[in-house]
Amino acid sequence: MRTWTRAVPAAIGALALALALTGCNDLGSGKNRGGSGSQASGSGSNASDEKKTFRLGEEGPEQESDMQKSSGAKYTVTPTEVRTGTKADMDNSGLRKDKEDGPQIPVYVWSTLTHKSGPAMEVGDMDDDLVIRADSGLRTRALLVMLGAAKWPNCPEPEAEKKLSPGQSEKICTAFLIPEGQKPTAVEVTRGFHNEPLEWPVA
C-alpha cells in the first residue's frame, strides 16, 4: 500500500515525518502487469504501437493486480486534474521539513480508480504506481507519511484500505512533493521494468 499512518505520541505534537521517494531509475517496482490494454502477448511489434500517452480525464488501459489476495483483478486509473500547491500549504501541512531535501511544494493529483473485474481490491493498491514527473526530469512517487498525517487544502487522504468490487469507482486526491521552483509536466503510471509508463501530460 502506498501510505499508512499511526497515532502520533503527544510529545511529538502535530509534526509528522514524511518521505518522498524520488529518482529516475528506482521507480520500477518489478511488477509485471499485463492487463488487456497494457501488454501485447507473443509479438513485440504490437508493443511499440501501444498507446501510452493520454489526456487528463482520459481513462488508461486496464492494469492487473500483482497482489496475491486480489490476483487476477483488473482496474483502470484516470488522472483528471493536477494542481501545484504553495509554500503556505507546505508550512501548514504539519510535516517536519528535511533540510537535506531543500524547499519543497506539494502537487495534488485527482484521479478516478475503477475496478473492472476479478476479486475486490483495496484503493491503496490501485494508486500505488502513480508518479509525478517535474520539468527537471525528476520523477517522484506519492508522499509516504510514516508518523501522523499531513493536512492539505481540499485534498483529503484516500481511504487506502477501502475495497472496491467490479463496477465500483473511487475518486481520490494524492499528494506529491517536488522541489520549490519546479513544475509538474506529467502524471505517470509505472508498469514495472519491462513496460514503459503510461503518461498524462500536464498543460
ABEGO torsion letter per residue (X at the ends): XABBBBBBBAAAEABBBBBBBBEAAAABAGBBBBBAAABBBGBAAAAAABBABBBBGBBBBBBBBABAAABGBBBBBBBABBBBBBAAAAAAAGBBBBAAAEBBBBBBBBBBBBBABEBBBBAAAAAAABBBBBAAGBBBBBBBBABEBBBBBGBBBBBAABBBBBGBBBBBBBBBBBBBGBBBABBBBBAEAABBBBBBBBX
